[in-house]
Amino acid sequence: MKKIKCKMCDFTANDGNLVPHVQENHPEITLKQYMDKHGGETSLIDQAILDATKPVKGTSVDLFGIEFKKRTGLDAKLKTMVPKVDTNYSFQDFTGDVCYDISKAHPVALTGHCGTGKTSLIYQLAAKLGVPVMRVNTNQQTTIADFVGTWIVKGGEMQWVDGALPFAMRHGCWLIIDEIDYAEPAILSALNAVLEPARTLMLKEKGDEIVEAHDDFRIFSTGNTLGQMSEFRSLYQGTSIMNEAFIDRWRLYLVGYLPEALEVKVVAGAVDGMTEKVARRLVQVASAVRKAFVEETMQCTFSTRRLIDWAEMLVRHSSSGPDAPVKAAENTIFSKVSREDATAFRGYLQRVFFGR
């Protein structure tokens, strides 16, 4: 059997077959690309494997029964935009439908109270697929230039700088438009064509240039008052009413807080030294605060992230005895909310931990 040396490294296939080596050690390139670039003996490679549409071993990921091709070959800048996998993250039961929408390039909108993990859900799916993510927070200060782009003077010459939307479209990023119900009408208008099946954007400021979406480009939005959450608009001052035609361009999912039993496991698993017994009490306090927020008797709510922060400091101050939960809350909760909310929170804490 003729020995064959890999053209990309020092490996030599003594059996004359480089296929397993290329698949395992060079996932950034397909077998066909290897053959096109470096040449080789096609008799050693099955023609079916050479099919460019077939993913190389190690580059496909199964998410909730749907196979995705993992993103490879990113440049240095895009690599820094790929989120890190959180092994403690727990996906909610509708995530399989979100994955289906992603596979079909359908725009996905997530609605729900703040702190329910809307944005982190998209980040964690992107992390598993190695996809770069761009996130834009929309508010009354966000301009159309921030979103679409603008001309600048550099070196005495006018240069165009892409905003978040065309950049993500050109480079195949996932774009998250956070708090879209705070966005100005001009920004929402710019999205209309991008949300259509053709997925194109006209840059009027750049001579009507047409930007076509990269195959891997996906668009997401989050909001607190979209769809059925509109009844809570009084809790989120400054939000805009989304018209039905705009909402219909998205697949809209309602994201709630994790079930208490699952959130207990998440908190206990995220913090070394935290027991499920103590985590359960923390979650009970959080649930009481969330209920008060919805009933508009408190102005703050309670995210899982805040729970984990509290749990970390509780473990740190465990030597403080019975005062540990209160001491741990000083910099993780009390300092972040109004005096009235801090007083109400102390009341819930006292009842759950000390039965007072």
C-alpha atoms as a printed R data frame, in Angstrom:
    type eleno elety resid chain resno       x      y      z
1   ATOM     1    CA   MET     A     1   0.000  0.000  0.000
2   ATOM     2    CA   LYS     A     2   1.361  3.384 -1.008
3   ATOM     3    CA   LYS     A     3   2.015  5.810  1.824
4   ATOM     4    CA   ILE     A     4   0.395  9.246  1.508
5   ATOM     5    CA   LYS     A     5   1.571 12.364  3.354
6   ATOM     6    CA   CYS     A     6  -0.957 14.980  4.453
7   ATOM     7    CA   LYS     A     7  -0.408 18.300  2.687
8   ATOM     8    CA   MET     A     8  -1.607 20.251  5.744
9   ATOM     9    CA   CYS     A     9   0.594 18.700  8.454
10  ATOM    10    CA   ASP     A    10   3.344 16.110  8.992
11  ATOM    11    CA   PHE     A    11   1.007 13.104  9.225
12  ATOM    12    CA   THR     A    12   1.611 10.132  6.923
13  ATOM    13    CA   ALA     A    13  -1.096  7.549  6.189
14  ATOM    14    CA   ASN     A    14   0.670  4.208  5.978
15  ATOM    15    CA   ASP     A    15  -2.449  2.504  4.618
16  ATOM    16    CA   GLY     A    16  -2.790  5.002  1.765
17  ATOM    17    CA   ASN     A    17  -6.029  6.495  3.137
18  ATOM    18    CA   LEU     A    18  -6.019 10.089  4.394
19  ATOM    19    CA   VAL     A    19  -9.791 10.309  4.793
20  ATOM    20    CA   PRO     A    20 -10.012  9.533  8.554
21  ATOM    21    CA   HIS     A    21  -7.093 11.859  9.301
22  ATOM    22    CA   VAL     A    22  -8.560 14.823  7.389
23  ATOM    23    CA   GLN     A    23 -11.974 14.305  8.969
24  ATOM    24    CA   GLU     A    24 -10.647 14.110 12.513
25  ATOM    25    CA   ASN     A    25  -7.790 16.624 12.439
26  ATOM    26    CA   HIS     A    26  -8.815 19.207  9.827
27  ATOM    27    CA   PRO     A    27 -12.564 19.820 10.360
28  ATOM    28    CA   GLU     A    28 -12.179 23.323  8.938
29  ATOM    29    CA   ILE     A    29 -11.932 21.864  5.429
30  ATOM    30    CA   THR     A    30 -14.107 19.331  3.582
31  ATOM    31    CA   LEU     A    31 -12.622 16.388  1.715
32  ATOM    32    CA   LYS     A    32 -13.610 17.968 -1.570
33  ATOM    33    CA   GLN     A    33 -11.912 21.220 -0.625
34  ATOM    34    CA   TYR     A    34  -8.795 19.269  0.341
35  ATOM    35    CA   MET     A    35  -8.763 17.496 -3.018
36  ATOM    36    CA   ASP     A    36  -9.358 20.728 -4.939
37  ATOM    37    CA   LYS     A    37  -6.587 22.560 -3.137
38  ATOM    38    CA   HIS     A    38  -3.943 19.907 -2.644
39  ATOM    39    CA   GLY     A    39  -4.779 17.228 -5.193
40  ATOM    40    CA   GLY     A    40  -4.745 13.532 -4.382
41  ATOM    41    CA   GLU     A    41  -5.708 10.079 -5.538
42  ATOM    42    CA   THR     A    42  -9.459 10.023 -5.924
43  ATOM    43    CA   SER     A    43  -9.439  6.260 -6.056
44  ATOM    44    CA   LEU     A    44  -8.744  6.296 -2.337
45  ATOM    45    CA   ILE     A    45 -11.819  8.389 -1.534
46  ATOM    46    CA   ASP     A    46 -15.374  7.242 -2.023
47  ATOM    47    CA   GLN     A    47 -17.195  9.597 -4.403
48  ATOM    48    CA   ALA     A    48 -20.184  9.753 -2.084
49  ATOM    49    CA   ILE     A    49 -17.957 11.217  0.608
50  ATOM    50    CA   LEU     A    50 -16.770 13.855 -1.825
51  ATOM    51    CA   ASP     A    51 -20.282 15.288 -1.997
52  ATOM    52    CA   ALA     A    52 -19.773 18.877 -0.865
53  ATOM    53    CA   THR     A    53 -23.137 18.964  0.881
54  ATOM    54    CA   LYS     A    54 -22.241 16.176  3.254
55  ATOM    55    CA   PRO     A    55 -20.800 17.539  6.520
56  ATOM    56    CA   VAL     A    56 -17.360 16.351  7.538
57  ATOM    57    CA   LYS     A    57 -17.344 14.239 10.672
58  ATOM    58    CA   GLY     A    58 -17.137 16.422 13.736
59  ATOM    59    CA   THR     A    59 -18.707 19.504 12.140
60  ATOM    60    CA   SER     A    60 -22.381 18.683 12.637
61  ATOM    61    CA   VAL     A    61 -24.338 19.216 15.856
62  ATOM    62    CA   ASP     A    62 -27.672 17.730 16.828
63  ATOM    63    CA   LEU     A    63 -29.874 20.169 18.724
64  ATOM    64    CA   PHE     A    64 -33.245 18.847 19.842
65  ATOM    65    CA   GLY     A    65 -33.366 16.361 16.965
66  ATOM    66    CA   ILE     A    66 -32.336 18.860 14.283
67  ATOM    67    CA   GLU     A    67 -28.917 18.597 12.658
68  ATOM    68    CA   PHE     A    68 -26.946 21.795 12.163
69  ATOM    69    CA   LYS     A    69 -23.579 22.277 10.564
70  ATOM    70    CA   LYS     A    70 -21.169 23.728 13.097
71  ATOM    71    CA   ARG     A    71 -19.600 27.002 11.985
72  ATOM    72    CA   THR     A    72 -15.890 26.742 11.168
73  ATOM    73    CA   GLY     A    73 -13.271 28.835  9.415
74  ATOM    74    CA   LEU     A    74 -14.075 32.063 11.234
75  ATOM    75    CA   ASP     A    75 -11.545 34.894 11.184
76  ATOM    76    CA   ALA     A    76 -10.028 36.188 14.415
77  ATOM    77    CA   LYS     A    77 -12.610 38.934 14.924
78  ATOM    78    CA   LEU     A    78 -15.622 36.682 14.419
79  ATOM    79    CA   LYS     A    79 -14.157 34.029 16.723
80  ATOM    80    CA   THR     A    80 -14.201 36.525 19.591
81  ATOM    81    CA   MET     A    81 -17.939 36.980 18.991
82  ATOM    82    CA   VAL     A    82 -18.785 33.299 19.540
83  ATOM    83    CA   PRO     A    83 -20.357 32.825 23.016
84  ATOM    84    CA   LYS     A    84 -18.918 30.321 25.465
85  ATOM    85    CA   VAL     A    85 -20.929 27.232 26.382
86  ATOM    86    CA   ASP     A    86 -22.446 27.341 29.866
87  ATOM    87    CA   THR     A    87 -22.567 23.707 30.948
88  ATOM    88    CA   ASN     A    88 -24.985 24.612 33.742
89  ATOM    89    CA   TYR     A    89 -27.527 26.216 31.409
90  ATOM    90    CA   SER     A    90 -30.966 24.590 31.241
91  ATOM    91    CA   PHE     A    91 -33.007 24.981 28.049
92  ATOM    92    CA   GLN     A    92 -36.757 25.390 28.278
93  ATOM    93    CA   ASP     A    93 -39.228 22.956 26.737
94  ATOM    94    CA   PHE     A    94 -40.025 25.060 23.646
95  ATOM    95    CA   THR     A    95 -36.369 25.254 22.537
96  ATOM    96    CA   GLY     A    96 -36.854 22.465 20.000
97  ATOM    97    CA   ASP     A    97 -39.346 24.654 18.129
98  ATOM    98    CA   VAL     A    98 -36.899 27.572 18.247
99  ATOM    99    CA   CYS     A    99 -34.232 25.299 16.723
100 ATOM   100    CA   TYR     A   100 -36.655 24.347 13.963
101 ATOM   101    CA   ASP     A   101 -37.232 28.031 13.189
102 ATOM   102    CA   ILE     A   102 -33.490 28.654 13.159
103 ATOM   103    CA   SER     A   103 -32.989 25.800 10.699
104 ATOM   104    CA   LYS     A   104 -35.552 27.459  8.406
105 ATOM   105    CA   ALA     A   105 -34.051 30.958  8.855
106 ATOM   106    CA   HIS     A   106 -37.324 32.174 10.341
107 ATOM   107    CA   PRO     A   107 -37.103 35.340 12.503
108 ATOM   108    CA   VAL     A   108 -37.573 34.464 16.184
109 ATOM   109    CA   ALA     A   109 -38.919 36.821 18.853
110 ATOM   110    CA   LEU     A   110 -38.867 36.033 22.569
111 ATOM   111    CA   THR     A   111 -41.151 37.841 24.991
112 ATOM   112    CA   GLY     A   112 -41.464 37.672 28.758
113 ATOM   113    CA   HIS     A   113 -40.591 39.458 31.978
114 ATOM   114    CA   CYS     A   114 -37.045 40.679 32.478
115 ATOM   115    CA   GLY     A   115 -34.686 38.092 33.911
116 ATOM   116    CA   THR     A   116 -36.340 35.047 32.324
117 ATOM   117    CA   GLY     A   117 -33.292 34.241 30.176
118 ATOM   118    CA   LYS     A   118 -34.522 35.316 26.739
119 ATOM   119    CA   THR     A   119 -31.159 36.535 25.463
120 ATOM   120    CA   SER     A   120 -29.111 33.803 27.128
121 ATOM   121    CA   LEU     A   121 -31.185 31.139 25.344
122 ATOM   122    CA   ILE     A   122 -30.010 32.447 21.962
123 ATOM   123    CA   TYR     A   123 -26.445 32.828 23.207
124 ATOM   124    CA   GLN     A   124 -26.309 29.227 24.372
125 ATOM   125    CA   LEU     A   125 -27.696 27.833 21.120
126 ATOM   126    CA   ALA     A   126 -25.112 29.895 19.219
127 ATOM   127    CA   ALA     A   127 -22.371 28.662 21.542
128 ATOM   128    CA   LYS     A   128 -23.161 25.039 20.725
129 ATOM   129    CA   LEU     A   129 -23.005 25.808 17.000
130 ATOM   130    CA   GLY     A   130 -19.927 28.038 17.110
131 ATOM   131    CA   VAL     A   131 -21.842 30.989 15.641
132 ATOM   132    CA   PRO     A   132 -20.761 34.620 16.219
133 ATOM   133    CA   VAL     A   133 -23.435 36.758 17.876
134 ATOM   134    CA   MET     A   134 -24.093 40.492 17.725
135 ATOM   135    CA   ARG     A   135 -26.399 42.092 20.278
136 ATOM   136    CA   VAL     A   136 -28.018 45.501 19.923
137 ATOM   137    CA   ASN     A   137 -29.863 47.103 22.810
138 ATOM   138    CA   THR     A   138 -32.543 49.418 21.471
139 ATOM   139    CA   ASN     A   139 -33.705 52.471 23.365
140 ATOM   140    CA   GLN     A   140 -34.636 56.062 22.630
141 ATOM   141    CA   GLN     A   141 -30.929 56.899 22.170
142 ATOM   142    CA   THR     A   142 -30.312 54.175 19.567
143 ATOM   143    CA   THR     A   143 -30.184 55.827 16.133
144 ATOM   144    CA   ILE     A   144 -30.760 54.431 12.670
145 ATOM   145    CA   ALA     A   145 -27.051 55.119 11.980
146 ATOM   146    CA   ASP     A   146 -26.078 52.837 14.879
147 ATOM   147    CA   PHE     A   147 -28.239 50.142 13.406
148 ATOM   148    CA   VAL     A   148 -27.703 50.472  9.645
149 ATOM   149    CA   GLY     A   149 -24.446 52.400  9.261
150 ATOM   150    CA   THR     A   150 -23.029 55.802  8.452
151 ATOM   151    CA   TRP     A   151 -20.345 57.682  6.548
152 ATOM   152    CA   ILE     A   152 -17.260 58.832  8.463
153 ATOM   153    CA   VAL     A   153 -14.176 60.830  7.562
154 ATOM   154    CA   LYS     A   154 -10.961 58.809  7.844
155 ATOM   155    CA   GLY     A   155  -7.623 59.933  6.489
156 ATOM   156    CA   GLY     A   156  -9.287 62.816  4.745
157 ATOM   157    CA   GLU     A   157 -11.655 60.505  2.853
158 ATOM   158    CA   MET     A   158 -15.266 59.508  3.316
159 ATOM   159    CA   GLN     A   159 -15.675 55.880  4.342
160 ATOM   160    CA   TRP     A   160 -18.809 53.874  4.988
161 ATOM   161    CA   VAL     A   161 -19.036 51.952  8.270
162 ATOM   162    CA   ASP     A   162 -21.614 49.190  8.496
163 ATOM   163    CA   GLY     A   163 -24.005 49.222 11.405
164 ATOM   164    CA   ALA     A   164 -24.917 46.057 13.293
165 ATOM   165    CA   LEU     A   165 -27.574 44.887 10.821
166 ATOM   166    CA   PRO     A   166 -25.566 44.882  7.549
167 ATOM   167    CA   PHE     A   167 -22.439 43.637  9.353
168 ATOM   168    CA   ALA     A   168 -24.327 40.626 10.729
169 ATOM   169    CA   MET     A   169 -25.940 39.988  7.329
170 ATOM   170    CA   ARG     A   170 -22.624 40.052  5.459
171 ATOM   171    CA   HIS     A   171 -20.718 37.885  7.940
172 ATOM   172    CA   GLY     A   172 -23.363 35.334  8.860
173 ATOM   173    CA   CYS     A   173 -23.735 36.405 12.483
174 ATOM   174    CA   TRP     A   174 -26.791 35.906 14.643
175 ATOM   175    CA   LEU     A   175 -28.223 39.351 15.426
176 ATOM   176    CA   ILE     A   176 -30.160 39.830 18.672
177 ATOM   177    CA   ILE     A   177 -32.231 43.006 18.883
178 ATOM   178    CA   ASP     A   178 -32.776 43.368 22.608
179 ATOM   179    CA   GLU     A   179 -35.821 45.187 23.963
180 ATOM   180    CA   ILE     A   180 -37.233 45.748 20.501
181 ATOM   181    CA   ASP     A   181 -40.374 47.237 22.037
182 ATOM   182    CA   TYR     A   182 -38.244 50.285 22.961
183 ATOM   183    CA   ALA     A   183 -36.975 50.770 19.380
184 ATOM   184    CA   GLU     A   184 -37.670 53.890 17.341
185 ATOM   185    CA   PRO     A   185 -40.006 53.512 14.303
186 ATOM   186    CA   ALA     A   186 -37.118 54.178 11.860
187 ATOM   187    CA   ILE     A   187 -35.281 51.104 13.144
188 ATOM   188    CA   LEU     A   188 -38.366 48.907 12.908
189 ATOM   189    CA   SER     A   189 -38.965 50.150  9.368
190 ATOM   190    CA   ALA     A   190 -35.414 49.189  8.337
191 ATOM   191    CA   LEU     A   191 -36.128 45.625  9.452
192 ATOM   192    CA   ASN     A   192 -39.154 45.003  7.254
193 ATOM   193    CA   ALA     A   193 -37.331 43.798  4.133
194 ATOM   194    CA   VAL     A   194 -34.833 41.772  6.191
195 ATOM   195    CA   LEU     A   195 -37.722 39.869  7.790
196 ATOM   196    CA   GLU     A   196 -39.082 38.860  4.384
197 ATOM   197    CA   PRO     A   197 -38.031 35.509  2.816
198 ATOM   198    CA   ALA     A   198 -35.608 37.281  0.436
199 ATOM   199    CA   ARG     A   199 -33.727 38.721  3.460
200 ATOM   200    CA   THR     A   200 -32.252 41.800  1.791
201 ATOM   201    CA   LEU     A   201 -31.419 45.285  3.016
202 ATOM   202    CA   MET     A   202 -31.198 48.449  0.915
203 ATOM   203    CA   LEU     A   203 -28.649 50.961  2.163
204 ATOM   204    CA   LYS     A   204 -30.227 54.167  0.910
205 ATOM   205    CA   GLU     A   205 -27.431 56.215  2.454
206 ATOM   206    CA   LYS     A   206 -24.912 54.233  0.370
207 ATOM   207    CA   GLY     A   207 -26.349 54.712 -3.093
208 ATOM   208    CA   ASP     A   208 -29.125 52.113 -2.649
209 ATOM   209    CA   GLU     A   209 -26.642 49.269 -2.230
210 ATOM   210    CA   ILE     A   210 -28.418 45.948 -1.695
211 ATOM   211    CA   VAL     A   211 -27.067 43.734  1.099
212 ATOM   212    CA   GLU     A   212 -28.010 40.065  0.769
213 ATOM   213    CA   ALA     A   213 -27.963 37.863  3.824
214 ATOM   214    CA   HIS     A   214 -25.221 35.284  4.354
215 ATOM   215    CA   ASP     A   215 -26.658 31.749  4.571
216 ATOM   216    CA   ASP     A   216 -25.836 31.586  8.303
217 ATOM   217    CA   PHE     A   217 -27.402 34.954  9.176
218 ATOM   218    CA   ARG     A   218 -30.282 34.743 11.639
219 ATOM   219    CA   ILE     A   219 -32.258 37.479 13.353
220 ATOM   220    CA   PHE     A   220 -33.802 37.435 16.819
221 ATOM   221    CA   SER     A   221 -35.554 39.968 19.002
222 ATOM   222    CA   THR     A   222 -36.522 40.143 22.649
223 ATOM   223    CA   GLY     A   223 -39.087 42.263 24.434
224 ATOM   224    CA   ASN     A   224 -41.082 42.500 27.643
225 ATOM   225    CA   THR     A   225 -44.425 43.552 26.166
226 ATOM   226    CA   LEU     A   226 -44.741 41.712 22.856
227 ATOM   227    CA   GLY     A   227 -47.931 39.802 22.059
228 ATOM   228    CA   GLN     A   228 -49.780 38.549 25.108
229 ATOM   229    CA   MET     A   229 -47.279 40.339 27.377
230 ATOM   230    CA   SER     A   230 -48.819 43.661 26.314
231 ATOM   231    CA   GLU     A   231 -51.031 43.527 29.417
232 ATOM   232    CA   PHE     A   232 -47.905 44.248 31.490
233 ATOM   233    CA   ARG     A   233 -46.985 47.432 29.599
234 ATOM   234    CA   SER     A   234 -47.539 49.461 32.768
235 ATOM   235    CA   LEU     A   235 -44.555 47.653 34.317
236 ATOM   236    CA   TYR     A   236 -42.264 48.673 31.455
237 ATOM   237    CA   GLN     A   237 -42.646 52.399 30.914
238 ATOM   238    CA   GLY     A   238 -41.544 53.726 27.537
239 ATOM   239    CA   THR     A   239 -42.288 50.630 25.454
240 ATOM   240    CA   SER     A   240 -43.980 51.018 22.085
241 ATOM   241    CA   ILE     A   241 -47.000 49.153 20.802
242 ATOM   242    CA   MET     A   242 -45.988 46.691 18.094
243 ATOM   243    CA   ASN     A   243 -48.551 46.514 15.301
244 ATOM   244    CA   GLU     A   244 -49.921 43.136 14.295
245 ATOM   245    CA   ALA     A   245 -48.369 43.199 10.811
246 ATOM   246    CA   PHE     A   246 -44.898 43.578 12.319
247 ATOM   247    CA   ILE     A   247 -45.465 40.892 14.973
248 ATOM   248    CA   ASP     A   248 -46.649 38.490 12.262
249 ATOM   249    CA   ARG     A   249 -43.212 38.594 10.648
250 ATOM   250    CA   TRP     A   250 -41.766 36.804 13.693
251 ATOM   251    CA   ARG     A   251 -42.312 33.464 15.375
252 ATOM   252    CA   LEU     A   252 -43.141 34.643 18.886
253 ATOM   253    CA   TYR     A   253 -42.357 32.599 22.011
254 ATOM   254    CA   LEU     A   254 -43.363 33.373 25.582
255 ATOM   255    CA   VAL     A   255 -40.439 32.791 27.961
256 ATOM   256    CA   GLY     A   256 -41.261 32.299 31.623
257 ATOM   257    CA   TYR     A   257 -39.065 31.781 34.649
258 ATOM   258    CA   LEU     A   258 -37.744 28.269 35.132
259 ATOM   259    CA   PRO     A   259 -39.932 25.902 37.165
260 ATOM   260    CA   GLU     A   260 -38.857 26.104 40.810
261 ATOM   261    CA   ALA     A   261 -37.536 22.533 40.978
262 ATOM   262    CA   LEU     A   262 -35.380 23.067 37.893
263 ATOM   263    CA   GLU     A   263 -34.155 26.474 39.033
264 ATOM   264    CA   VAL     A   264 -33.082 24.948 42.347
265 ATOM   265    CA   LYS     A   265 -30.896 22.462 40.465
266 ATOM   266    CA   VAL     A   266 -29.462 25.194 38.263
267 ATOM   267    CA   VAL     A   267 -28.502 27.369 41.234
268 ATOM   268    CA   ALA     A   268 -27.062 24.474 43.216
269 ATOM   269    CA   GLY     A   269 -25.123 23.242 40.205
270 ATOM   270    CA   ALA     A   270 -23.703 26.674 39.396
271 ATOM   271    CA   VAL     A   271 -22.223 27.403 42.825
272 ATOM   272    CA   ASP     A   272 -19.693 25.200 44.584
273 ATOM   273    CA   GLY     A   273 -20.751 24.528 48.152
274 ATOM   274    CA   MET     A   274 -24.404 25.412 47.564
275 ATOM   275    CA   THR     A   275 -26.828 22.689 48.659
276 ATOM   276    CA   GLU     A   276 -30.213 22.113 47.074
277 ATOM   277    CA   LYS     A   277 -31.834 22.667 50.474
278 ATOM   278    CA   VAL     A   278 -30.487 26.224 50.717
279 ATOM   279    CA   ALA     A   279 -30.965 26.850 46.992
280 ATOM   280    CA   ARG     A   280 -34.640 25.955 47.407
281 ATOM   281    CA   ARG     A   281 -35.043 28.743 49.970
282 ATOM   282    CA   LEU     A   282 -33.347 31.229 47.667
283 ATOM   283    CA   VAL     A   283 -35.703 30.269 44.861
284 ATOM   284    CA   GLN     A   284 -38.707 30.615 47.162
285 ATOM   285    CA   VAL     A   285 -37.663 34.189 47.952
286 ATOM   286    CA   ALA     A   286 -37.159 34.912 44.251
287 ATOM   287    CA   SER     A   287 -40.602 33.509 43.402
288 ATOM   288    CA   ALA     A   288 -42.232 35.744 46.021
289 ATOM   289    CA   VAL     A   289 -40.469 38.814 44.602
290 ATOM   290    CA   ARG     A   290 -41.504 37.913 41.046
291 ATOM   291    CA   LYS     A   291 -45.115 37.526 42.124
292 ATOM   292    CA   ALA     A   292 -45.016 40.923 43.836
293 ATOM   293    CA   PHE     A   293 -43.511 42.470 40.703
294 ATOM   294    CA   VAL     A   294 -46.316 41.165 38.498
295 ATOM   295    CA   GLU     A   295 -48.855 42.419 41.040
296 ATOM   296    CA   GLU     A   296 -47.067 45.806 40.914
297 ATOM   297    CA   THR     A   297 -46.327 45.875 44.647
298 ATOM   298    CA   MET     A   298 -42.571 45.829 43.902
299 ATOM   299    CA   GLN     A   299 -40.649 47.581 41.142
300 ATOM   300    CA   CYS     A   300 -37.894 44.977 40.785
301 ATOM   301    CA   THR     A   301 -38.006 41.342 39.768
302 ATOM   302    CA   PHE     A   302 -35.545 38.475 40.198
303 ATOM   303    CA   SER     A   303 -33.457 36.875 37.444
304 ATOM   304    CA   THR     A   304 -31.742 33.500 37.722
305 ATOM   305    CA   ARG     A   305 -28.458 35.394 37.288
306 ATOM   306    CA   ARG     A   306 -29.222 37.416 40.417
307 ATOM   307    CA   LEU     A   307 -30.074 34.211 42.262
308 ATOM   308    CA   ILE     A   308 -26.690 32.726 41.379
309 ATOM   309    CA   ASP     A   309 -24.897 35.916 42.489
310 ATOM   310    CA   TRP     A   310 -26.724 35.776 45.810
311 ATOM   311    CA   ALA     A   311 -25.895 32.080 46.195
312 ATOM   312    CA   GLU     A   312 -22.186 32.700 45.547
313 ATOM   313    CA   MET     A   313 -22.004 35.375 48.218
314 ATOM   314    CA   LEU     A   314 -24.046 33.239 50.617
315 ATOM   315    CA   VAL     A   315 -21.459 30.459 50.366
316 ATOM   316    CA   ARG     A   316 -18.704 33.040 50.873
317 ATOM   317    CA   HIS     A   317 -20.370 34.362 54.043
318 ATOM   318    CA   SER     A   318 -21.516 30.977 55.345
319 ATOM   319    CA   SER     A   319 -19.338 31.454 58.441
320 ATOM   320    CA   SER     A   320 -21.534 34.406 59.423
321 ATOM   321    CA   GLY     A   321 -24.173 32.026 60.741
322 ATOM   322    CA   PRO     A   322 -27.876 32.963 60.545
323 ATOM   323    CA   ASP     A   323 -27.027 36.408 59.176
324 ATOM   324    CA   ALA     A   324 -25.354 34.948 56.067
325 ATOM   325    CA   PRO     A   325 -28.391 35.303 53.725
326 ATOM   326    CA   VAL     A   326 -28.827 38.966 54.667
327 ATOM   327    CA   LYS     A   327 -25.106 39.727 54.487
328 ATOM   328    CA   ALA     A   328 -24.876 38.016 51.087
329 ATOM   329    CA   ALA     A   329 -27.767 40.127 49.800
330 ATOM   330    CA   GLU     A   330 -26.154 43.469 50.659
331 ATOM   331    CA   ASN     A   331 -24.108 43.835 47.439
332 ATOM   332    CA   THR     A   332 -26.004 41.420 45.214
333 ATOM   333    CA   ILE     A   333 -29.538 42.704 45.809
334 ATOM   334    CA   PHE     A   334 -30.089 45.558 48.293
335 ATOM   335    CA   SER     A   335 -27.603 47.895 46.616
336 ATOM   336    CA   LYS     A   336 -29.332 47.386 43.241
337 ATOM   337    CA   VAL     A   337 -32.942 48.134 44.153
338 ATOM   338    CA   SER     A   338 -34.928 50.971 45.702
339 ATOM   339    CA   ARG     A   339 -35.141 51.323 49.467
340 ATOM   340    CA   GLU     A   340 -38.812 50.335 49.387
341 ATOM   341    CA   ASP     A   341 -38.078 47.166 47.394
342 ATOM   342    CA   ALA     A   342 -35.149 46.309 49.672
343 ATOM   343    CA   THR     A   343 -37.467 46.531 52.686
344 ATOM   344    CA   ALA     A   344 -40.039 44.252 51.026
345 ATOM   345    CA   PHE     A   345 -37.283 41.838 50.022
346 ATOM   346    CA   ARG     A   346 -36.028 41.648 53.609
347 ATOM   347    CA   GLY     A   347 -39.525 40.700 54.656
348 ATOM   348    CA   TYR     A   348 -39.690 37.784 52.209
349 ATOM   349    CA   LEU     A   349 -36.197 36.673 53.255
350 ATOM   350    CA   GLN     A   350 -37.108 36.684 56.935
351 ATOM   351    CA   ARG     A   351 -40.268 34.630 56.330
352 ATOM   352    CA   VAL     A   352 -38.575 31.993 54.144
353 ATOM   353    CA   PHE     A   353 -35.376 31.565 56.125
354 ATOM   354    CA   PHE     A   354 -36.529 32.255 59.669
355 ATOM   355    CA   GLY     A   355 -40.327 31.833 59.581
356 ATOM   356    CA   ARG     A   356 -40.894 35.405 60.812
